[in-house]
Amino acid sequence: MSASIEADLSEDERAALELVRERGAIHQSEFWKELDVSSRKGSRLASKLEEAGLIEREQTVHDGNRTYRLEP
């Protein structure tokens, strides 16, 4: 089932998913910087991947800021 979901992902969403899978876990604040997208777009990408059941997104604090920890 996830293969068909992944087939429907945009190029940006695929790159985002690949980054999370490569890292095993990444903070959302680093995630959007690595993808070279705005924080807003990074947040939308993470939300979409979470809604599709491809990653888990857990609220956390990193470097004194609230963010999310993203995991495959």
N, C-alpha and C positions, 0 to 999 in steps of 0.2 A: 504493500500500500504506500509506504513512504517513497518508493521509486516513482510512482505516478505523481505524487505531490511534488517531488524534486524536479520532475520534468516540466512542471508548470512554473517554476521559479524564474524570475528575471535574472539577467547576468549579475546585477548587483547583489541579489539575494543569494545566488550560488556562491559568489565570492565571500559573502558574509558567513554563510554556512561552512564553507571550506576553512575559513580562518578559525572559527570556533572549534571545528574538528581537529585542526592541526595543533592548536594550543591546549585542547582538553578543557580549558577554562580561561576566560578572559573577562576583565571588567569592561563594562559598556563604555566607560570613559576612554579606555585605551582602544577598544574595538572600532569606534568611528574614526579615531585618529589614524589607525593602521589602514583602514579602508579609504582614507582620504575623502571623507564625506562630512557634511555638517553634523552636529550633534543631533539635530532634529531628524535628519535622514537616517542616521545610525540608530536612533531610538525606534523609528518606524520599521526599519529592517529587522531589528531584534524582536519587536512585537509581532511582526508577521511570521517570523520563523517560530516563535513561541506558539502562536495560534495554530500553526500547521503541525505542532507537536514534534518539531525537528530539534528544538533546543529547550533547555530549562532556563528560566530567568528568575533570579532571587535577589531581593533588595539587600544591599549591604552598604558599608562605609569603606571607602578607599581613599587614602591620603586626606582624611578629614572631610571628604565630600560624600554625600549620598549618591549611590550609583547602583547598578545591577551587576551581578556576577552571572555570566553566560556560560552554560555548559551544554555539551552535546546530549 
